[in-house]
Amino acid sequence: MQYPTRWSMVLHFLRGSKRWFAAAIFSACVVSLLDLANPKIIGFTVDSVIDSGSASVPSWLSAFVKAAGGIGGIRRHLWLIAVLVAGVAAVRAVFRYFFEFFNTKGAEKLVKTMRDDLFGHILHLPYAWHSENATGDIIQRCTSDVDTVKTFLSDQLSALLRTLILMGLSLFFMFRIHVRLAAAAAVFIPVIVLYSLFFHSRIGAAFEKADEEEGRLSTIAQENLTGVRVVRAFGRELYECRRFEEQNRIYTGYWVHLMKVLSMFWTSGDLVSYLQTLVILVYGSYLAASGRITAGELIAFISYNELLNWPIRALGRTIAELSKTGISIDRLRYIMNAEVEQDAPDAVCPPMNRDIVFDHVSYAYENGQGEVLRDVSFRIRGGSVFGILGGTGSGKSTLMHLLDRLYDLPEGDGRILIGDTDISNIQTAYLRQHVGMVLQEPYLFSRTLSENIAITQKRVVLDEVRRAARTASLDDTIEHFTKGYDTYVGERGVTLSGGQKQRTAIAQMLIRQPEIMIFDDSLSAVDAETDAKIREALKKRTAGSTVILISHRISTLMHADSILVLDKGRVAAQGTHGELLEMNPIYRRIYQLQMQGAEEMQENSPEERQPEGQQSGNRQDPQENDPEECQPEGQQSGSRQDPQGRETVSGKARTEQNGEEARR
Ligand SMILES: Nc1ncnc2c1ncn2[C@@H]1O[C@H](COP(=O)(O)OP(=O)(O)OP(=O)(O)O)[C@@H](O)[C@H]1O
């Protein structure tokens, strides 16, 4: 839904709170009418005491005066007037209470609707939108700007109506008392409105800058709080403090500027208002002294002028607040007008255990430095284990983000198919439900371990959680925690190590057993032994699923059915480990470097100094350590089913066979 104007969005937000605000406005009107009654009562009383002949009884008071025995009765029993004034004040207090009650109800309902709408909308915005917008700024819009809009609608809107009523009726009574005196008072109204309008745009511009800078300040605070580990680890406290102080200085500067503009606005308002009171006092006293109005009328007139004065000032305030609110509404409209992810009307839910095809895919991030993927084409067999190897920044994760539709492939830049279906025609929720991704830096919520593992489930079933944790080699670790699966992991999983977080994320994915599982360098933080153990356990749990492994380690990928080598966004080669060793110099070189590195590490380890035959991790070739290596194909435990349900050789076995060929 799009909001072409500010009002269209405000009306949408007001949907649940309109009746509360209507009741509040009604109460405010009653209060205003009662405010206008007292000057009349006091004016009449003064005149009847000083000179009963000049006292004119207001029509709505005539019944009361008659019951009190006429003007003479009022003069003898002045306490009756006191009772009347107290009565009016009591009714006013009741309606004032109603006003506060209804207004607060409306305001709280409004703010709840706004926050719910914003949060729901933000969660449905594309991932690309989130990468382009700073989290701190979004939070600032959802808190500070929401508050500005709420304050305006709850305080200023009812005040505006009250103002108009008070102004209209005050002027009406004032003109009835003395036309010229009333005209002298009214002449100041356009002056105040004009200078308010003059300040309107200036206040708006100053507030916009201050608000933007507040957003930047929030972003710095939010980044530093979430990245506190990095800040500490790199001793960046002082640098970050300076950065915050600098931004705080800029923000304070803009805020001080805004306050200056507002002070000028208020001071000039005060000046005009005092000037008007002075004119009324001088001219009114002259009229009273010359007998053209009575003393009671002068008192009533001055009281009405007070009532008029306040709303005029309030009108100026409302105009000033309007400028700020307009900016805040625009900032919220920026969020609410951003397009949420939407499926094509004919989007489908096809079987997902089919071949995945990248067909001439090219991609450049909107805010990036040119093409990240260039004409990439390859096929991942459904139900197979597929490895992707490539240097940092070669586009491996981008491929997976495109497959999960975190970023959409623009038209004409190739296609990604699952089976025969272009993923742009697959329902997004369905696609993501069936594509599980474990990231290198997984995000955990500040909940318990079991809740994190079962995050995609409606309720936590501990047996399933334990099974997934066992496969991810996490159960032993968890058993050592005092609270076991009920251990609270802190914000972003801060109480866990990198490897523990990665394994929690693996368990998180295993529990829902998606048909396509992506491990994006997700074992980088665990040691080689645990890596091998997890991969072994995963083989059983991932059978039937298409598994995509992304890694810099060839030892992680070498058992895959097929490996893609990506180089600077282009496909450099594809094949099994054996084929690549034989045919691809880049792959061979990486393999040799990694093997050499592993051997050097072993030489430097204390174990290495033992006699050869006693070495526990004696490595000649990674494949030679595997007991499955020499088994005939049909007996290999890692056998899996292809999408059509046929038993196939496990990726690992096939790769090892190819590795064997390569060695030959
Ligand atoms: N959201 C983004 N906006 C702009 N550019 C991006 C974004 N994400 C990644 N890039 C750029 O795209 C390129 C490929 O990034 P990608 O994360 O796909 O590489 P990778 O092969 O997975 O790297 P690594 O192995 O280091 O994780 C990099 O140059 C990176 O700077």
The ligand as an SDF file (V2000), in Angstrom:
LIG
                    3D

 31 33  0  0  0  0  0  0  0  0999 V2000
   25.2250   -5.9520    0.1930 N   0  0  0  0  0  0  0  0  0  0  0  0
   26.2540   -5.6880   -0.6050 C   0  0  0  0  0  0  0  0  0  0  0  0
   26.3240   -4.4960   -1.2180 N   0  0  0  0  0  0  0  0  0  0  0  0
   27.3570   -4.2030   -2.0510 C   0  0  0  0  0  0  0  0  0  0  0  0
   28.3580   -5.0470   -2.3360 N   0  0  0  0  0  0  0  0  0  0  0  0
   28.3540   -6.2540   -1.7610 C   0  0  0  0  0  0  0  0  0  0  0  0
   27.3050   -6.6350   -0.8560 C   0  0  0  0  0  0  0  0  0  0  0  0
   27.5570   -7.8910   -0.4350 N   0  0  0  0  0  0  0  0  0  0  0  0
   28.7040   -8.2850   -1.0280 C   0  0  0  0  0  0  0  0  0  0  0  0
   29.1780   -7.3010   -1.8220 N   0  0  0  0  0  0  0  0  0  0  0  0
   30.3880   -7.3550   -2.6670 C   0  0  0  0  0  0  0  0  0  0  0  0
   30.2240   -8.4300   -3.5670 O   0  0  0  0  0  0  0  0  0  0  0  0
   31.4370   -9.1180   -3.7370 C   0  0  0  0  0  0  0  0  0  0  0  0
   31.2190  -10.6090   -3.5160 C   0  0  0  0  0  0  0  0  0  0  0  0
   30.8490  -10.8030   -2.1720 O   0  0  0  0  0  0  0  0  0  0  0  0
   30.4960  -12.2570   -1.6120 P   0  0  0  0  0  0  0  0  0  0  0  0
   30.1030  -12.0870   -0.1890 O   0  0  0  0  0  0  0  0  0  0  0  0
   29.5180  -12.8990   -2.5090 O   0  0  0  0  0  0  0  0  0  0  0  0
   31.9050  -12.9820   -1.7310 O   0  0  0  0  0  0  0  0  0  0  0  0
   32.3660  -14.3830   -1.1560 P   0  0  0  0  0  0  0  0  0  0  0  0
   32.9880  -15.1190   -2.2890 O   0  0  0  0  0  0  0  0  0  0  0  0
   31.2560  -15.0730   -0.4510 O   0  0  0  0  0  0  0  0  0  0  0  0
   33.4690  -13.8960   -0.1280 O   0  0  0  0  0  0  0  0  0  0  0  0
   33.9240  -14.5740    1.2560 P   0  0  0  0  0  0  0  0  0  0  0  0
   34.5220  -15.8960    0.9400 O   0  0  0  0  0  0  0  0  0  0  0  0
   34.9490  -13.6170    1.7460 O   0  0  0  0  0  0  0  0  0  0  0  0
   32.7250  -14.6580    2.1420 O   0  0  0  0  0  0  0  0  0  0  0  0
   32.4320   -8.4990   -2.7850 C   0  0  0  0  0  0  0  0  0  0  0  0
   33.2830   -7.6660   -3.5350 O   0  0  0  0  0  0  0  0  0  0  0  0
   31.5990   -7.6820   -1.8390 C   0  0  0  0  0  0  0  0  0  0  0  0
   32.2640   -6.5040   -1.4930 O   0  0  0  0  0  0  0  0  0  0  0  0
  1  2  1  0
  2  3  1  0
  2  7  2  0
  3  4  2  0
  4  5  1  0
  5  6  2  0
  6  7  1  0
  6 10  1  0
  7  8  1  0
  8  9  2  0
  9 10  1  0
 10 11  1  0
 11 12  1  0
 11 30  1  0
 12 13  1  0
 13 14  1  0
 13 28  1  0
 14 15  1  0
 15 16  1  0
 16 17  2  0
 16 18  1  0
 16 19  1  0
 19 20  1  0
 20 21  2  0
 20 22  1  0
 20 23  1  0
 23 24  1  0
 24 25  2  0
 24 26  1  0
 24 27  1  0
 28 29  1  0
 28 30  1  0
 30 31  1  0
M  END
$$$$
